[in-house]
Amino acid sequence: MTEIDSYTTAGDAPIVIAIDGPAGSGKSSVAKQAARRLGFGYLDTGAAYRALAWHILARGADTSDSSDVLDASGDFDFAISTDPGDYWVRVGDVDVTEAIREPRVTDAVSGVARVPAIRQAVNGLFRQIIANAPRGIVVEGRDITTVVAPDAPVRLLLTAAPEVRAARRSAELTGHDVASVAAALTRRDASDSAVVDFLTAAPGVDVVDSTDLDFEQTVDAVLAVVDTKVGVRDGR
């Protein structure tokens, strides 16, 4: 299992902003925009699990079988950009940036993410990317505040009411009604929460509830916490 970080430069320890949250909470879009405004790198940790799920499906293997998952990880040539202005994900020579968002991959990713040995290996890759960020990096996922970067100076839980998360996610998808999206989000959260608790803020983690906020207001709320914690302001 390998990775390429397109935003790496050796130097002083970067400022790490760790963001966790449930499916449909807007973690990816909010984290990416916050990174742009701060001039930081951006790491979508869920993309690694999605890319591995895509890789296993491409091989015709079973993502719910831990043995198949472990076998496939041996030749998983994974690369990800941490430049929020030029984001991409690759497996070998294949650009899978869009493919890993397909419903079949979404349905398969929980089976991959629950394998302990996979989580351990992938978390090691994340820590390597974080350590090599030139100035700072916004990292989002499920267990960033508690496992990947528990010592990050800024740790956030981004959440919203279930019905709001479902409405936002359904608006992004074609041909999916709110009820079906809500059911899918509930299933995924239930499956993933069996591995890690990303629905409750751990001690020291700030909560940003975007239920009554629009996108830019949510980004502003995240950046306000960043400024309070580490004195780094929006560079706009």
Backbone as CSV, one residue per row, in Angstrom:
resi,resn,N_x,N_y,N_z,CA_x,CA_y,CA_z,C_x,C_y,C_z
1,MET,0.858,-1.183,0.000,0.000,0.000,0.000,0.898,1.237,0.000
2,THR,0.716,2.109,-0.971,1.575,3.281,-1.094,0.745,4.542,-1.231
3,GLU,1.402,5.707,-1.063,0.719,6.976,-1.287,1.679,7.991,-1.841
4,ILE,1.111,8.957,-2.551,1.879,10.091,-3.045,1.155,11.337,-2.587
5,ASP,1.855,12.211,-1.917,1.254,13.460,-1.459,1.801,14.569,-2.325
6,SER,0.950,15.227,-3.084,1.410,16.229,-4.037,1.669,17.586,-3.390
7,TYR,1.613,17.637,-2.060,1.699,18.924,-1.384,2.734,18.844,-0.268
8,THR,3.799,18.061,-0.464,4.733,17.818,0.615,6.007,18.606,0.478
9,THR,6.450,19.153,1.600,7.726,19.828,1.688,8.224,19.655,3.114
10,ALA,9.448,19.226,3.286,9.980,19.048,4.625,10.101,20.407,5.301
11,GLY,9.953,20.430,6.624,10.090,21.696,7.327,9.546,21.582,8.732
12,ASP,9.161,22.708,9.323,8.630,22.696,10.674,7.308,21.936,10.720
13,ALA,6.967,21.500,11.937,5.715,20.768,12.116,4.539,21.631,11.664
14,PRO,3.650,21.083,10.869,2.511,21.868,10.362,1.433,22.059,11.421
15,ILE,0.590,23.058,11.208,-0.614,23.225,12.019,-1.655,22.245,11.482
16,VAL,-2.186,21.415,12.352,-3.147,20.394,11.937,-4.540,20.761,12.432
17,ILE,-5.483,20.798,11.510,-6.888,21.016,11.834,-7.616,19.713,11.550
18,ALA,-8.070,19.046,12.593,-8.706,17.741,12.470,-10.217,17.890,12.551
19,ILE,-10.914,17.334,11.559,-12.377,17.451,11.499,-13.006,16.075,11.338
20,ASP,-13.882,15.723,12.261,-14.661,14.497,12.175,-16.128,14.844,11.960
21,GLY,-16.917,13.830,11.629,-18.350,14.053,11.500,-19.031,12.938,10.750
22,PRO,-20.355,12.868,10.858,-21.130,11.820,10.194,-21.285,12.066,8.698
23,ALA,-21.773,11.060,7.996,-22.008,11.158,6.564,-22.988,12.282,6.259
24,GLY,-22.689,13.062,5.224,-23.579,14.128,4.823,-23.459,15.393,5.646
25,SER,-22.470,15.459,6.525,-22.322,16.648,7.368,-21.596,17.777,6.654
26,GLY,-21.053,17.488,5.473,-20.354,18.516,4.709,-18.876,18.596,5.004
27,LYS,-18.327,17.561,5.637,-16.911,17.587,6.026,-15.996,17.897,4.856
28,SER,-16.166,17.203,3.747,-15.236,17.348,2.625,-15.262,18.748,2.036
29,SER,-16.454,19.248,1.702,-16.547,20.559,1.063,-16.142,21.680,2.005
30,VAL,-16.538,21.574,3.266,-16.184,22.605,4.241,-14.691,22.586,4.532
31,ALA,-14.132,21.406,4.714,-12.701,21.292,4.996,-11.866,21.799,3.827
32,LYS,-12.292,21.472,2.627,-11.542,21.916,1.450,-11.562,23.432,1.316
33,GLN,-12.726,24.035,1.537,-12.823,25.495,1.443,-12.050,26.178,2.569
34,ALA,-12.096,25.615,3.753,-11.317,26.171,4.865,-9.830,26.117,4.539
35,ALA,-9.394,25.022,3.943,-7.979,24.891,3.564,-7.595,25.933,2.521
36,ARG,-8.465,26.159,1.546,-8.198,27.180,0.525,-8.018,28.555,1.172
37,ARG,-8.924,28.892,2.049,-8.895,30.215,2.648,-7.712,30.411,3.602
38,LEU,-7.233,29.330,4.179,-6.085,29.416,5.074,-4.751,29.270,4.342
39,GLY,-4.801,28.796,3.099,-3.559,28.493,2.384,-2.909,27.224,2.895
40,PHE,-3.734,26.291,3.386,-3.262,25.024,3.935,-3.496,23.890,2.929
41,GLY,-2.905,22.748,3.216,-3.214,21.536,2.478,-4.541,20.967,2.954
42,TYR,-5.040,19.980,2.214,-6.329,19.361,2.520,-6.209,17.854,2.314
43,LEU,-6.644,17.088,3.310,-6.585,15.635,3.203,-7.950,15.028,3.477
44,ASP,-8.500,14.371,2.471,-9.759,13.640,2.569,-9.408,12.186,2.876
45,THR,-9.458,11.803,4.152,-9.029,10.454,4.520,-9.994,9.387,4.018
46,GLY,-11.271,9.747,3.904,-12.238,8.770,3.402,-11.937,8.324,1.988
47,ALA,-11.238,9.168,1.222,-10.898,8.813,-0.156,-10.000,7.590,-0.218
48,ALA,-9.159,7.408,0.788,-8.274,6.237,0.794,-9.084,4.952,0.912
49,TYR,-10.048,4.940,1.824,-10.896,3.757,1.981,-11.763,3.544,0.749
50,ARG,-12.260,4.631,0.173,-13.057,4.519,-1.048,-12.213,3.978,-2.199
51,ALA,-10.986,4.471,-2.301,-10.111,4.010,-3.385,-9.790,2.530,-3.232
52,LEU,-9.576,2.084,-2.000,-9.315,0.657,-1.786,-10.554,-0.170,-2.108
53,ALA,-11.743,0.336,-1.735,-12.973,-0.370,-2.087,-13.105,-0.475,-3.606
54,TRP,-12.809,0.630,-4.313,-12.850,0.623,-5.777,-11.873,-0.417,-6.324
55,HIS,-10.680,-0.466,-5.777,-9.635,-1.399,-6.206,-10.088,-2.846,-6.030
56,ILE,-10.708,-3.134,-4.887,-11.165,-4.499,-4.622,-12.295,-4.879,-5.565
57,LEU,-13.227,-3.955,-5.772,-14.328,-4.221,-6.708,-13.800,-4.426,-8.128
58,ALA,-12.782,-3.655,-8.525,-12.206,-3.791,-9.862,-11.574,-5.163,-10.053
59,ARG,-11.125,-5.757,-8.973,-10.532,-7.093,-9.038,-11.574,-8.195,-8.960
60,GLY,-12.839,-7.802,-8.732,-13.907,-8.784,-8.622,-13.928,-9.485,-7.290
61,ALA,-13.262,-8.906,-6.291,-13.209,-9.505,-4.970,-14.354,-8.983,-4.102
62,ASP,-14.448,-9.525,-2.892,-15.560,-9.226,-1.990,-15.097,-8.240,-0.911
63,THR,-15.664,-7.042,-0.920,-15.256,-6.026,0.055,-15.758,-6.331,1.464
64,SER,-16.665,-7.293,1.600,-17.153,-7.668,2.926,-16.348,-8.815,3.528
65,ASP,-15.390,-9.336,2.752,-14.537,-10.437,3.203,-13.177,-9.856,3.607
66,SER,-12.847,-9.902,4.896,-11.611,-9.283,5.375,-10.369,-9.891,4.729
67,SER,-10.424,-11.165,4.389,-9.277,-11.808,3.729,-9.067,-11.233,2.331
68,ASP,-10.165,-11.034,1.582,-10.066,-10.424,0.253,-9.546,-8.993,0.353
69,VAL,-10.020,-8.267,1.352,-9.585,-6.884,1.536,-8.088,-6.828,1.808
70,LEU,-7.615,-7.685,2.692,-6.191,-7.704,3.026,-5.347,-8.137,1.840
71,ASP,-5.822,-9.117,1.089,-5.088,-9.572,-0.101,-4.961,-8.440,-1.118
72,ALA,-6.049,-7.729,-1.345,-6.052,-6.666,-2.345,-5.178,-5.494,-1.929
73,SER,-5.042,-5.259,-0.634,-4.259,-4.115,-0.166,-2.777,-4.273,-0.468
74,GLY,-2.353,-5.507,-0.739,-0.937,-5.751,-1.001,-0.431,-5.068,-2.255
75,ASP,-1.292,-4.901,-3.263,-0.860,-4.225,-4.495,-1.691,-2.965,-4.749
76,PHE,-2.125,-2.347,-3.672,-2.930,-1.127,-3.745,-1.996,0.067,-3.891
77,ASP,-1.878,0.569,-5.114,-0.971,1.681,-5.423,-1.777,2.970,-5.377
78,PHE,-1.828,3.577,-4.206,-2.712,4.705,-3.922,-1.952,6.022,-3.939
79,ALA,-2.548,7.030,-4.566,-1.952,8.367,-4.593,-3.053,9.399,-4.429
80,ILE,-2.754,10.465,-3.667,-3.760,11.499,-3.428,-3.088,12.862,-3.379
81,SER,-3.759,13.842,-3.928,-3.303,15.225,-3.844,-3.826,15.853,-2.561
82,THR,-3.012,16.686,-1.939,-3.486,17.458,-0.791,-3.531,18.945,-1.117
83,ASP,-3.502,19.265,-2.379,-3.674,20.650,-2.822,-5.165,20.881,-3.042
84,PRO,-5.823,21.712,-2.212,-7.276,21.886,-2.355,-7.686,22.519,-3.677
85,GLY,-6.738,23.125,-4.376,-7.049,23.717,-5.672,-6.854,22.766,-6.831
86,ASP,-6.261,21.616,-6.579,-5.999,20.627,-7.630,-6.105,19.243,-7.006
87,TYR,-7.332,18.887,-6.650,-7.574,17.650,-5.911,-7.763,16.477,-6.866
88,TRP,-7.088,15.359,-6.584,-7.270,14.143,-7.367,-6.925,12.927,-6.518
89,VAL,-7.449,11.791,-6.948,-7.153,10.509,-6.307,-6.840,9.512,-7.413
90,ARG,-5.778,8.736,-7.247,-5.387,7.768,-8.267,-5.106,6.404,-7.644
91,VAL,-5.413,5.382,-8.407,-4.995,4.027,-8.078,-4.168,3.552,-9.259
92,GLY,-2.865,3.406,-9.042,-1.976,3.136,-10.159,-2.018,4.303,-11.134
93,ASP,-2.263,3.997,-12.399,-2.340,5.034,-13.418,-3.763,5.531,-13.663
94,VAL,-4.715,5.044,-12.888,-6.123,5.372,-13.106,-6.557,6.501,-12.175
95,ASP,-7.114,7.562,-12.760,-7.698,8.641,-11.971,-9.081,8.188,-11.521
96,VAL,-9.246,8.011,-10.206,-10.507,7.493,-9.668,-11.244,8.555,-8.846
97,THR,-10.893,9.812,-9.056,-11.471,10.909,-8.273,-12.994,10.874,-8.293
98,GLU,-13.579,10.666,-9.465,-15.031,10.611,-9.591,-15.560,9.211,-9.318
99,ALA,-14.840,8.196,-9.756,-15.325,6.820,-9.643,-15.532,6.386,-8.200
100,ILE,-14.725,6.893,-7.275,-14.864,6.457,-5.883,-16.099,7.046,-5.206
101,ARG,-16.807,7.941,-5.903,-18.047,8.497,-5.358,-19.277,7.768,-5.879
102,GLU,-19.072,6.758,-6.716,-20.201,6.004,-7.262,-20.907,5.237,-6.144
103,PRO,-22.229,5.051,-6.259,-22.988,4.357,-5.213,-22.442,2.978,-4.865
104,ARG,-21.955,2.236,-5.855,-21.450,0.886,-5.572,-20.231,0.934,-4.661
105,VAL,-19.427,1.975,-4.791,-18.258,2.135,-3.923,-18.707,2.582,-2.539
106,THR,-19.651,3.514,-2.493,-20.179,3.973,-1.212,-20.752,2.808,-0.418
107,ASP,-21.450,1.918,-1.103,-22.055,0.767,-0.437,-20.999,-0.217,0.076
108,ALA,-19.826,-0.218,-0.552,-18.795,-1.205,-0.220,-17.769,-0.707,0.784
109,VAL,-17.669,0.597,0.975,-16.540,1.148,1.713,-16.543,0.784,3.195
110,SER,-17.698,0.624,3.809,-17.734,0.291,5.228,-17.077,-1.050,5.514
111,GLY,-17.264,-2.008,4.602,-16.641,-3.312,4.783,-15.131,-3.237,4.783
112,VAL,-14.600,-2.326,3.984,-13.153,-2.129,3.917,-12.649,-1.422,5.170
113,ALA,-13.362,-0.388,5.571,-12.899,0.463,6.675,-12.949,-0.233,8.027
114,ARG,-13.721,-1.291,8.154,-13.833,-1.929,9.465,-12.747,-2.966,9.725
115,VAL,-11.868,-3.230,8.754,-10.786,-4.209,8.954,-9.656,-3.542,9.751
116,PRO,-9.368,-3.995,10.966,-8.382,-3.315,11.815,-7.014,-3.138,11.175
117,ALA,-6.511,-4.150,10.493,-5.176,-4.046,9.890,-5.143,-2.990,8.792
118,ILE,-6.250,-2.837,8.071,-6.333,-1.802,7.039,-6.329,-0.425,7.677
119,ARG,-7.105,-0.253,8.722,-7.148,1.041,9.388,-5.766,1.421,9.924
120,GLN,-5.068,0.457,10.488,-3.745,0.737,11.028,-2.785,1.181,9.922
121,ALA,-2.800,0.462,8.793,-1.898,0.792,7.685,-2.244,2.146,7.076
122,VAL,-3.530,2.384,6.848,-3.953,3.636,6.227,-3.690,4.827,7.159
123,ASN,-3.903,4.633,8.450,-3.626,5.712,9.394,-2.146,6.089,9.392
124,GLY,-1.279,5.108,9.187,0.144,5.407,9.074,0.439,6.287,7.870
125,LEU,-0.245,6.042,6.761,-0.083,6.878,5.571,-0.563,8.301,5.841
126,PHE,-1.704,8.405,6.527,-2.236,9.734,6.839,-1.249,10.535,7.687
127,ARG,-0.674,9.885,8.680,0.268,10.594,9.564,1.510,11.043,8.805
128,GLN,1.921,10.251,7.834,3.079,10.635,7.023,2.760,11.868,6.178
129,ILE,1.579,11.888,5.588,1.162,13.039,4.788,1.074,14.287,5.669
130,ILE,0.448,14.133,6.831,0.299,15.261,7.749,1.661,15.826,8.144
131,ALA,2.593,14.953,8.468,3.912,15.400,8.921,4.659,16.168,7.847
132,ASN,4.348,15.894,6.580,5.058,16.524,5.468,4.371,17.769,4.917
133,ALA,3.233,18.153,5.491,2.551,19.366,5.021,3.439,20.578,5.293
134,PRO,3.555,21.511,4.340,4.516,22.608,4.470,4.192,23.644,5.527
135,ARG,2.927,23.966,5.716,2.555,25.003,6.687,1.465,24.525,7.621
136,GLY,0.430,23.991,7.029,-0.679,23.466,7.797,-1.533,22.592,6.907
137,ILE,-2.421,21.818,7.521,-3.261,20.921,6.742,-4.586,20.706,7.459
138,VAL,-5.668,20.699,6.685,-7.001,20.402,7.199,-7.296,18.948,6.845
139,VAL,-7.525,18.137,7.861,-7.720,16.697,7.677,-9.114,16.327,8.137
140,GLU,-9.868,15.666,7.265,-11.237,15.316,7.645,-11.501,13.835,7.466
141,GLY,-12.383,13.313,8.332,-12.731,11.901,8.254,-13.613,11.466,9.399
142,ARG,-13.389,10.241,9.867,-14.230,9.653,10.910,-13.544,9.632,12.280
143,ASP,-12.233,9.380,12.307,-11.535,9.220,13.585,-10.272,10.070,13.636
144,ILE,-10.329,11.230,13.014,-9.153,12.090,12.930,-8.849,12.722,14.284
145,THR,-9.883,13.173,14.985,-9.672,13.871,16.252,-9.265,12.943,17.383
146,THR,-9.515,11.646,17.223,-9.274,10.701,18.317,-8.163,9.699,18.045
147,VAL,-7.922,9.367,16.770,-6.963,8.317,16.446,-5.821,8.821,15.567
148,VAL,-6.151,9.445,14.453,-5.121,9.871,13.497,-4.313,11.046,14.033
149,ALA,-4.999,12.062,14.551,-4.306,13.264,15.033,-4.905,13.732,16.353
150,PRO,-4.823,12.898,17.395,-5.444,13.272,18.675,-4.778,14.459,19.356
151,ASP,-3.557,14.793,18.937,-2.844,15.921,19.535,-2.916,17.186,18.670
152,ALA,-3.760,17.163,17.646,-3.893,18.344,16.786,-4.345,19.539,17.620
153,PRO,-3.813,20.731,17.357,-4.203,21.906,18.142,-5.639,22.351,17.905
154,VAL,-6.201,21.950,16.762,-7.605,22.265,16.461,-8.305,20.952,16.127
155,ARG,-9.306,20.604,16.940,-10.077,19.383,16.698,-11.561,19.741,16.715
156,LEU,-12.240,19.355,15.656,-13.639,19.747,15.467,-14.515,18.554,15.120
157,LEU,-15.741,18.578,15.622,-16.786,17.673,15.166,-17.787,18.515,14.398
158,LEU,-17.904,18.248,13.097,-18.856,18.964,12.249,-20.098,18.101,12.109
159,THR,-21.225,18.642,12.506,-22.440,17.846,12.485,-23.625,18.692,12.031
160,ALA,-24.766,18.041,11.871,-26.026,18.699,11.530,-27.141,17.706,11.811
161,ALA,-28.353,18.201,11.917,-29.499,17.331,12.159,-29.625,16.314,11.021
162,PRO,-30.039,15.077,11.335,-30.117,14.029,10.312,-30.931,14.430,9.088
163,GLU,-32.063,15.097,9.291,-32.897,15.461,8.144,-32.219,16.516,7.272
164,VAL,-31.408,17.374,7.886,-30.679,18.383,7.125,-29.562,17.730,6.327
165,ARG,-28.875,16.794,6.943,-27.808,16.085,6.230,-28.364,15.320,5.036
166,ALA,-29.518,14.692,5.230,-30.137,13.939,4.141,-30.562,14.861,3.004
167,ALA,-31.142,16.012,3.346,-31.583,16.955,2.316,-30.396,17.484,1.520
168,ARG,-29.302,17.798,2.212,-28.120,18.304,1.517,-27.513,17.245,0.609
169,ARG,-27.419,16.013,1.111,-26.833,14.959,0.291,-27.713,14.633,-0.910
170,SER,-29.035,14.616,-0.739,-29.923,14.295,-1.858,-29.847,15.367,-2.933
171,ALA,-29.582,16.618,-2.523,-29.468,17.710,-3.499,-28.239,17.536,-4.381
172,GLU,-27.240,16.786,-3.879,-26.017,16.556,-4.641,-26.157,15.389,-5.603
173,LEU,-27.174,14.559,-5.394,-27.326,13.332,-6.169,-28.513,13.429,-7.114
174,THR,-28.366,12.856,-8.287,-29.445,12.861,-9.274,-30.296,11.605,-9.120
175,GLY,-31.602,11.798,-9.053,-32.498,10.654,-8.996,-32.612,10.006,-7.635
176,HIS,-32.252,10.714,-6.575,-32.344,10.169,-5.223,-33.219,11.101,-4.371
177,ASP,-34.289,10.548,-3.789,-35.151,11.373,-2.946,-34.588,11.430,-1.528
178,VAL,-35.096,12.386,-0.757,-34.576,12.609,0.589,-34.735,11.376,1.464
179,ALA,-35.864,10.687,1.360,-36.122,9.525,2.216,-35.104,8.411,1.971
180,SER,-34.822,8.132,0.700,-33.868,7.059,0.403,-32.459,7.449,0.817
181,VAL,-32.118,8.718,0.637,-30.793,9.182,1.049,-30.664,9.122,2.569
182,ALA,-31.718,9.519,3.278,-31.703,9.474,4.744,-31.496,8.046,5.236
183,ALA,-32.169,7.103,4.589,-32.015,5.701,4.979,-30.590,5.220,4.732
184,ALA,-30.002,5.638,3.598,-28.634,5.236,3.277,-27.642,5.834,4.271
185,LEU,-27.841,7.104,4.632,-26.951,7.747,5.600,-27.035,7.060,6.958
186,THR,-28.253,6.709,7.356,-28.447,6.034,8.637,-27.737,4.691,8.654
187,ARG,-27.850,3.931,7.551,-27.193,2.632,7.473,-25.681,2.784,7.547
188,ARG,-25.156,3.758,6.799,-23.709,3.933,6.790,-23.189,4.379,8.149
189,ASP,-23.871,5.322,8.772,-23.437,5.777,10.092,-23.478,4.635,11.097
190,ALA,-24.526,3.810,11.042,-24.649,2.689,11.972,-23.517,1.696,11.765
191,SER,-23.193,1.422,10.499,-22.119,0.480,10.193,-20.766,1.018,10.633
192,ASP,-20.492,2.276,10.284,-19.185,2.855,10.591,-19.003,3.115,12.079
193,SER,-20.091,3.432,12.787,-19.972,3.737,14.207,-19.672,2.495,15.035
194,ALA,-19.803,1.323,14.413,-19.400,0.097,15.098,-17.882,0.016,15.212
195,VAL,-17.179,0.792,14.391,-15.717,0.803,14.387,-15.174,1.976,15.181
196,VAL,-15.759,3.149,14.995,-15.276,4.360,15.666,-16.445,5.293,15.946
197,ASP,-16.383,5.981,17.093,-17.451,6.908,17.462,-17.155,8.286,16.881
198,PHE,-17.872,8.634,15.810,-17.698,9.939,15.176,-18.961,10.790,15.334
199,LEU,-19.875,10.331,16.173,-21.125,11.055,16.386,-21.111,11.874,17.672
200,THR,-20.130,11.595,18.533,-20.024,12.288,19.815,-18.649,12.936,19.915
201,ALA,-18.618,14.189,20.309,-17.340,14.892,20.433,-16.544,14.338,21.607
202,ALA,-15.290,13.973,21.360,-14.397,13.522,22.423,-13.999,14.735,23.270
203,PRO,-13.484,14.509,24.477,-13.039,15.629,25.319,-12.052,16.530,24.562
204,GLY,-12.290,17.834,24.630,-11.399,18.780,23.978,-11.737,19.071,22.534
205,VAL,-12.759,18.408,22.004,-13.157,18.605,20.608,-14.297,19.616,20.549
206,ASP,-14.136,20.652,19.730,-15.180,21.664,19.555,-16.225,21.177,18.550
207,VAL,-17.478,21.514,18.799,-18.579,21.111,17.923,-19.027,22.303,17.082
208,VAL,-19.138,22.081,15.777,-19.749,23.055,14.880,-21.002,22.402,14.310
209,ASP,-22.151,22.902,14.701,-23.439,22.376,14.235,-23.929,23.291,13.118
210,SER,-24.015,22.731,11.921,-24.377,23.543,10.754,-25.848,23.434,10.387
211,THR,-26.659,22.896,11.289,-28.078,22.698,10.978,-28.723,23.973,10.442
212,ASP,-28.425,25.099,11.077,-29.050,26.367,10.696,-28.088,27.300,9.970
213,LEU,-26.997,26.741,9.443,-26.002,27.544,8.743,-25.938,27.148,7.276
214,ASP,-25.647,28.130,6.414,-25.385,27.767,5.022,-23.906,27.408,4.893
215,PHE,-23.475,27.109,3.666,-22.113,26.618,3.467,-21.062,27.618,3.943
216,GLU,-21.138,28.859,3.476,-20.121,29.847,3.849,-20.148,30.153,5.342
217,GLN,-21.323,30.139,5.939,-21.418,30.363,7.376,-20.749,29.225,8.146
218,THR,-20.879,28.018,7.623,-20.233,26.870,8.265,-18.719,26.981,8.173
219,VAL,-18.225,27.361,6.991,-16.785,27.565,6.835,-16.305,28.659,7.787
220,ASP,-17.059,29.737,7.871,-16.702,30.826,8.785,-16.649,30.340,10.228
221,ALA,-17.598,29.489,10.608,-17.641,28.974,11.976,-16.414,28.105,12.271
222,VAL,-16.016,27.305,11.293,-14.810,26.478,11.453,-13.581,27.364,11.591
223,LEU,-13.477,28.376,10.734,-12.309,29.258,10.771,-12.266,30.090,12.052
224,ALA,-13.413,30.387,12.614,-13.446,31.116,13.883,-12.832,30.277,14.999
225,VAL,-13.113,28.977,14.981,-12.512,28.083,15.970,-11.001,28.004,15.748
226,VAL,-10.595,27.904,14.484,-9.165,27.853,14.172,-8.456,29.090,14.698
227,ASP,-9.045,30.255,14.470,-8.436,31.503,14.914,-8.335,31.555,16.430
228,THR,-9.368,31.069,17.101,-9.371,31.053,18.566,-8.282,30.133,19.119
229,LYS,-8.111,28.981,18.458,-7.192,27.964,18.976,-5.730,28.272,18.641
230,VAL,-5.471,28.699,17.392,-4.076,28.840,16.971,-3.749,30.200,16.369
231,GLY,-4.735,31.094,16.338,-4.466,32.449,15.857,-4.170,32.546,14.377
232,VAL,-4.656,31.570,13.601,-4.483,31.612,12.145,-5.775,32.104,11.538
233,ARG,-5.711,33.197,10.786,-6.910,33.810,10.234,-7.094,33.482,8.757
234,ASP,-8.317,33.627,8.329,-8.659,33.510,6.915,-7.796,34.497,6.130
235,GLY,-7.141,33.998,5.068,-6.232,34.840,4.316,-6.856,35.602,3.178
236,ARG,-8.206,35.595,3.080,-8.855,36.296,1.972,-8.597,37.798,2.068
